[in-house]
Amino acid sequence: MRVYTDRVRALISTLTACLILCATAIGQSPQALPPAWPYAVPPLPPGVIPPQAEAPKTPAVSDPNAPPANGQAPVLRQADGSKFQFTQAQISFSYGPADWFPEDHPAMPTAVSHGKPGVARACGLCHLPNGRGRPENAPVQALPYEYIVQQLHDFQQGLRHSAEPRKANTLEMENIAKALTEDEIKETARYFSSIKVPQYVRVVETETVPTMRIQGEIYFPAGGDAVEPIGVRIIETPEDVAQTQIRNPRSGFIAYAPLGSIKRGEALATTGSNGKTTPCGVCHGPDLKGLGTIPNLAGRSPSYLGRQMYDFKLGSRRGAMSALMKPVVANLSDDDIVDLIAYISSRQP
């Protein structure tokens, strides 16, 4: 009897391991993603599945005003157009990051300005105080109130993941969402939904792009005159590297895209290309500025838009509205997705 029981346990253990491996392979398959895009992470050889990133550890509460350990005077930095000066420690402080332009947005809720020290980072750290975000995360400003609430609920329930296992900040969002009360979710959603989207992405069609280096899931020019073919990619990179590094929300981005991609994307977005997909305007409005609870897309980060299309296509986004998007992206090739987001990002918000 004991031998039989041990065999059953071994069989159950083996089946469980197989299920975990299969689920991992499905959720982590990098083969469906174009190399090095739309995730600014180092490319991997074909067939290599990257390890799942660990959830970021919530940082301990520190003093951003403490003098540097080397005893030298702290270096003050200044964003173009701002009257304030901050040290790098103050700029990147998890529980009260620098706000260069408080006049650009309403008074921030506590969850946005300070988070929950020792528990959850401030929303304004990654998404910036005005919600515009950067290529490695979401631009949340002007999204419909109901949509933001739903996405935070999806993160709470583990329904929204990234198709790229190395993208740890998706796990960070899950942690932050779970730390928020329902009132805090609603307050945060009201705040970000009230801020208009500025034109901060400039789409440039080209055959080649400057050789890039990757830092913090952002493409930065490597320097020098070296270039490389654009391929089937959009490369979103800062207009001003120094201003991006100090989180200046008024400093924009260049999105390099293949030649002809905007025109091809417009045809796809407006006609659906003979049934290949659904015209975007059916749900997102004729000018792609949203309809009701459906989010506005025009002028948003192409890196973010590309990630979401792949996350819908590969099933790593499973929230309430995901079922509507999955058939829309199911038949899109890599070229189609690049063309679509080049067009969408080039539109006026």
C-alpha positions in Angstrom: 0.0 0.0 0.0 2.8 2.4 0.9 4.6 1.7 -2.5 1.3 2.4 -4.3 0.8 5.6 -2.4 4.4 6.7 -3.1 3.9 6.0 -6.8 0.6 8.1 -6.8 2.4 11.0 -5.1 5.3 10.8 -7.6 2.8 10.8 -10.5 0.9 13.8 -9.1 4.2 15.6 -8.5 5.3 14.8 -12.1 2.0 16.0 -13.6 2.1 19.2 -11.5 5.6 19.9 -12.7 4.6 19.4 -16.3 1.6 21.7 -15.9 3.8 24.4 -14.4 6.4 24.0 -17.1 3.7 24.1 -19.8 2.1 27.2 -18.3 5.5 28.8 -18.0 6.3 28.1 -21.6 3.0 29.5 -22.8 3.3 32.6 -20.7 6.9 33.2 -21.4 7.3 32.4 -25.1 9.6 35.0 -26.5 9.4 33.6 -30.0 6.2 35.5 -30.9 7.9 38.8 -30.1 10.2 40.7 -32.5 13.7 40.7 -31.1 14.4 43.6 -28.7 10.9 45.1 -29.3 8.6 46.4 -27.8 10.3 45.5 -24.6 13.6 47.4 -24.1 15.4 44.3 -22.7 18.4 42.6 -24.2 17.4 40.2 -27.1 17.8 36.4 -26.5 18.7 33.6 -29.0 15.7 32.0 -30.7 13.9 29.5 -28.5 15.5 30.7 -25.2 12.9 31.4 -22.6 14.0 34.0 -20.1 13.5 33.4 -16.4 10.6 34.9 -14.6 11.6 38.2 -12.9 11.2 38.3 -9.2 8.7 40.8 -7.8 10.6 44.0 -6.9 11.2 44.4 -3.2 9.4 47.4 -1.7 12.2 49.7 -0.6 12.7 50.6 3.0 11.8 54.2 4.1 14.8 56.4 3.8 15.6 60.1 4.1 16.0 61.6 0.6 17.4 64.7 2.2 20.2 62.9 4.0 23.7 64.1 3.0 25.7 61.9 0.6 27.7 59.1 2.3 30.9 60.5 0.7 30.6 63.7 2.7 30.4 65.9 -0.4 27.7 68.5 -1.1 24.7 67.0 -2.9 24.5 67.8 -6.6 21.3 69.8 -7.4 19.6 69.2 -10.8 17.0 71.2 -12.6 14.5 70.3 -15.3 14.2 72.6 -18.2 11.5 75.2 -17.5 11.2 74.4 -13.8 11.9 76.8 -10.9 12.8 74.0 -8.6 16.1 72.1 -8.0 16.3 68.6 -6.6 19.0 66.0 -5.9 19.0 62.7 -7.6 17.9 61.1 -4.3 14.9 63.4 -4.1 14.0 62.8 -7.8 13.9 59.1 -7.4 12.5 58.9 -3.9 9.9 56.1 -3.8 7.6 57.8 -1.3 7.6 61.4 -2.5 9.4 61.8 -5.8 10.2 65.3 -7.2 7.4 67.2 -8.8 9.0 69.6 -11.3 5.8 71.3 -12.4 3.0 71.2 -9.8 1.2 73.8 -11.9 0.7 71.2 -14.6 -1.8 69.0 -12.7 -4.3 69.2 -9.8 -3.4 68.4 -6.2 -2.1 64.9 -6.1 -3.9 62.2 -3.9 -1.6 60.7 -1.3 -1.4 57.4 -3.2 0.1 59.4 -6.2 2.4 61.7 -4.3 3.6 59.5 -1.5 2.2 56.0 -1.9 2.3 54.0 1.4 5.9 54.2 2.8 7.3 50.8 3.3 4.4 49.1 1.6 3.8 50.6 -1.9 5.7 53.2 -4.0 4.1 56.4 -5.0 2.2 56.2 -8.4 4.0 59.4 -9.3 7.4 57.8 -9.3 6.9 55.6 -12.3 4.0 57.3 -14.0 5.3 60.8 -13.1 3.1 63.3 -11.2 1.1 64.2 -14.2 0.6 60.5 -15.2 2.4 60.8 -18.6 4.8 57.9 -17.7 7.8 56.9 -19.8 8.3 54.1 -22.4 8.8 51.4 -19.8 5.5 51.9 -18.1 1.9 53.1 -18.8 0.8 56.6 -19.7 -2.3 56.8 -17.5 -3.4 60.5 -17.9 -6.8 61.1 -19.5 -7.7 57.4 -19.4 -11.4 57.0 -18.6 -12.1 56.8 -14.8 -13.9 53.5 -15.1 -11.1 52.0 -17.2 -8.4 52.9 -14.6 -10.5 51.5 -11.8 -11.0 48.2 -13.8 -7.3 47.9 -14.5 -6.3 48.3 -10.9 -8.9 45.6 -10.0 -7.4 43.4 -12.7 -3.9 43.8 -11.2 -5.4 43.1 -7.7 -6.9 39.8 -9.0 -3.8 38.7 -10.9 -5.5 39.1 -14.3 -3.0 41.4 -15.9 0.5 40.2 -16.6 3.3 40.9 -19.2 4.1 38.5 -22.0 7.8 39.3 -21.3 8.8 37.4 -18.1 11.6 39.9 -17.4 9.3 42.9 -17.1 9.3 43.2 -13.3 7.4 46.4 -13.0 4.2 44.6 -14.0 4.6 42.6 -10.8 5.3 45.9 -9.0 1.9 47.1 -10.2 0.2 44.1 -8.8 1.8 44.8 -5.4 0.8 48.4 -5.5 -2.8 47.7 -6.5 -3.2 45.2 -3.7 -2.1 47.8 -1.2 -4.8 50.3 -2.3 -8.2 50.5 -0.7 -11.3 50.9 -2.9 -11.5 54.6 -2.0 -7.8 55.1 -2.9 -8.4 53.4 -6.2 -11.3 55.7 -7.0 -9.4 58.8 -5.9 -6.4 57.8 -8.0 -8.5 57.1 -11.0 -10.3 60.5 -10.7 -7.0 62.3 -10.5 -5.3 60.7 -13.6 -8.4 60.7 -15.7 -8.8 64.5 -15.2 -5.4 65.4 -16.8 -5.2 65.9 -20.6 -2.7 64.1 -22.8 0.0 66.4 -24.3 1.7 65.7 -27.6 5.0 64.2 -26.4 5.8 61.5 -29.0 7.3 62.4 -32.4 7.2 59.6 -34.9 10.0 59.6 -37.4 10.1 57.2 -40.3 13.6 56.0 -41.2 15.6 53.1 -42.6 18.2 53.2 -39.9 18.4 54.2 -36.2 21.3 55.2 -34.0 22.8 52.2 -32.2 21.1 52.0 -28.8 22.0 50.9 -25.3 19.4 49.7 -22.9 19.1 51.1 -19.4 16.1 50.8 -17.1 14.0 49.4 -20.0 14.5 52.5 -22.1 16.5 52.8 -25.3 19.2 55.5 -25.1 21.5 56.3 -28.0 24.9 54.6 -27.5 26.8 57.6 -28.8 28.9 58.0 -31.9 27.9 57.7 -35.5 27.0 54.0 -35.6 23.6 53.1 -37.0 21.6 49.9 -37.6 18.6 48.9 -39.7 15.3 49.7 -38.1 13.9 46.3 -39.1 10.4 45.4 -37.8 10.6 47.6 -34.8 9.7 50.9 -33.3 12.5 52.4 -31.2 11.3 55.0 -28.7 14.1 57.1 -27.3 14.4 60.4 -25.4 14.5 63.7 -27.2 16.9 64.8 -24.4 18.6 62.0 -22.5 19.6 64.2 -19.5 16.0 65.4 -19.0 14.6 61.9 -19.2 17.0 60.7 -16.6 15.8 63.3 -14.2 12.2 62.5 -15.0 11.2 65.8 -16.6 7.5 65.2 -17.7 7.7 67.9 -20.3 10.6 66.3 -22.2 9.4 64.2 -25.1 10.4 61.1 -27.1 11.3 60.2 -30.6 9.7 57.0 -32.0 11.7 55.7 -35.0 9.5 53.7 -37.3 10.0 51.9 -40.6 9.4 53.8 -43.8 5.8 53.9 -44.9 4.5 52.5 -41.6 2.2 55.5 -40.7 0.3 55.2 -44.0 0.1 51.4 -43.8 -1.1 51.7 -40.2 -3.7 54.2 -41.1 -5.2 51.8 -43.7 -5.3 49.1 -41.1 -6.8 51.3 -38.4 -9.4 52.8 -40.6 -10.5 49.9 -42.8 -9.5 46.7 -41.0 -7.8 45.5 -44.2 -10.6 43.4 -45.6 -11.5 41.7 -42.4 -8.0 41.1 -41.1 -8.9 43.2 -38.0 -11.6 45.5 -36.7 -11.2 49.2 -37.6 -9.9 50.8 -34.4 -12.5 53.6 -34.6 -15.4 51.2 -34.0 -14.5 51.1 -30.3 -12.0 53.8 -29.7 -13.8 56.5 -31.7 -13.1 57.9 -35.2 -10.3 60.1 -33.9 -9.0 57.4 -31.5 -9.7 59.6 -28.6 -11.9 57.1 -26.8 -15.6 56.3 -26.4 -17.1 56.1 -22.9 -15.1 53.6 -20.9 -13.0 52.6 -23.9 -9.6 54.2 -23.6 -8.2 56.9 -25.9 -5.1 55.8 -27.9 -4.1 58.8 -30.1 -0.6 60.1 -29.3 0.3 57.6 -26.7 3.6 55.8 -26.3 4.2 53.2 -29.1 6.2 51.1 -26.7 3.2 50.8 -24.3 0.8 50.3 -27.2 2.9 47.5 -28.7 3.3 45.7 -25.3 -0.5 45.7 -24.8 -1.2 44.4 -28.3 1.2 41.4 -27.7 -0.2 40.9 -24.2 -3.7 40.7 -25.6 -2.6 38.4 -28.4 -0.7 36.0 -26.1 -3.3 36.0 -23.4 -1.4 37.5 -20.6 -4.0 40.2 -20.2 -7.2 38.5 -19.1 -9.3 41.3 -17.6 -12.9 42.2 -18.3 -12.3 43.8 -21.7 -9.5 41.6 -22.9 -11.9 39.2 -24.6 -12.9 42.1 -26.9 -9.3 42.8 -27.9 -8.1 39.3 -28.5 -9.9 38.6 -31.8 -8.9 42.2 -33.0 -5.2 41.4 -32.7 -5.3 37.6 -33.4 -4.4 37.9 -37.1 -2.0 40.8 -36.9 1.6 40.2 -38.0 4.6 41.9 -36.4 4.7 44.3 -39.3 1.0 45.1 -38.8 1.4 45.9 -35.2 4.4 48.1 -35.9 2.5 49.9 -38.6 -0.6 50.4 -36.4 1.2 51.8 -33.4 3.3 54.1 -35.6 0.0 55.5 -37.0 -1.7 55.7 -33.6 1.2 57.4 -31.9 1.5 59.9 -34.6 -2.1 61.2 -34.1 -2.9 64.3 -32.1 -4.1 63.3 -28.6 
